[in-house]
């Protein structure tokens, strides 16, 4: 009874990353669970109000604690995710103040059971090494509605940060 | 006459006097690094010794969040730190460094988590990082947007480099090409910074477009209300546009603003390096200027600027140097022949509203 988080299933491995083999089942991965937030539409409205100089709310910013009260995932979401993780023996987790992200450390074999379909491999680019899955993952039906995405499974870093284009690129000369 | 962009050149062009430095107690600014890029404190000190004359400045980063790696400094990291501390002079500066301590981590995501986990963070963040919009899932980008909103409602300004590939190019099936927007530059909830060059590269003249300046229209995010009028004016008024099949004219258009992005001097690994270019140079420069404006706002008891775009677009280009010459690059094919969008009077998708005229911008944003 697994559901694919279909909107987060870009599994393309960029050409410049070289496959370096399957990761041992006992190696650890750290996955980031983006829990569904509450009141995102209200957050959008508030941003409009505090940023619009014509609004009487302009500049009346929120503290991180107030942001937390607004977007914190529902108790149901938090319970569902924790129950799901605990049922797989995943307990080494930490959250953030806003409680909408959860990061958990677990062996690869547990991660692959948690996210059916995923298969973790190592990829290298130069002296950099990453662990990612090139196949789509699913999550249990009961938790799919409580998650936006799971980080650390598919996305590779871009080839370079923007910039770094010092050169030589343009042979200008005065006059 | 000059031999490349230095703090003195920038401060002259953008009308910053020696007195235009930070002094408010609670002001701060930050740069973030996500790849294996590290700044070296000795480089910053040497840079300020060489180029920091004539204005009061700091030569030390106040706080490093994350673990700096060993080994050589990266040009990108050196550039960001050296220039945000030159325009945003004498303002406490943080460096977020997130190379990813575990092979399964996503450094950009790690940074977003940090923002949600620190109650008191700098008011201005500049980030030179981006990925092709089409390589990311909508679910992921929507959630990252929510994270930007969380920062915005806290009064934090997020500035992203617009990218160094002009309009970009994506090769589709059957030989069809389209422009390729970059995210987070295309997010409606951040302020995106494009790039310019001096008309005469060796003199402090007016600015023209830097042809690498990233810009265009999102294929994912609708055009936000704050920019509809400005963008429609451009689309109706500009003399020539690329074929409509290349871009989504109803998407979020970027960049919003620009600054010089060509021919910078940077000190990296104790060596002064010329000809460093890219919107990763213009972004910390504009970020530092916003920090200076925050500084003056704080001294007057006003709140920080926060998410700038709604206010920026209401200025209608007032207080910015409009950039009206030149085009950026795009697909090398028969239809567009490497030419993307072109600058025009008022807002355009190459340089946004233009580059900062500090005294005028300060006045406008203190009102």
Interface residues (C-beta under 8 A of the other chain):
Chain A: X5 X7 X8 X9 X10 X12 X28 X29 X30 X31 X32 X34 X37 X40 X43 X44 X46 X47 X48 X50 X51 X52 X53 X54 X59 X60 X61 X62 X63 X64 X65 X67 X71 X96 X97 X98 X100 X101 X103 X120 X122 X128 X129 X130 X131 X132 X148 X149 X151 X152 X155 X157 X158 X160 X161 X162 X163 X164 X165 X166 X167 X168 X169 X170 X172 X174
Chain B: X33 X34 X35 X36 X37 X75 X76 X79 X102 X103 X104 X105 X106 X107 X108 X109 X112 X113 X116 X117 X118 X119 X128 X129 X130 X131 X132 X135 X136 X137 X138 X139 X140 X142 X143 X146 X149 X150 X152 X153 X154 X155 X161 X162 X163 X164 X182 X185 X189 X200 X201 X202 X212 X214 X262 X264 X266 X273 X275 X276 X277 X278 X279 X280 X281 X302 X303 X304 X306 X307 X308 X309 X310 X311 X314
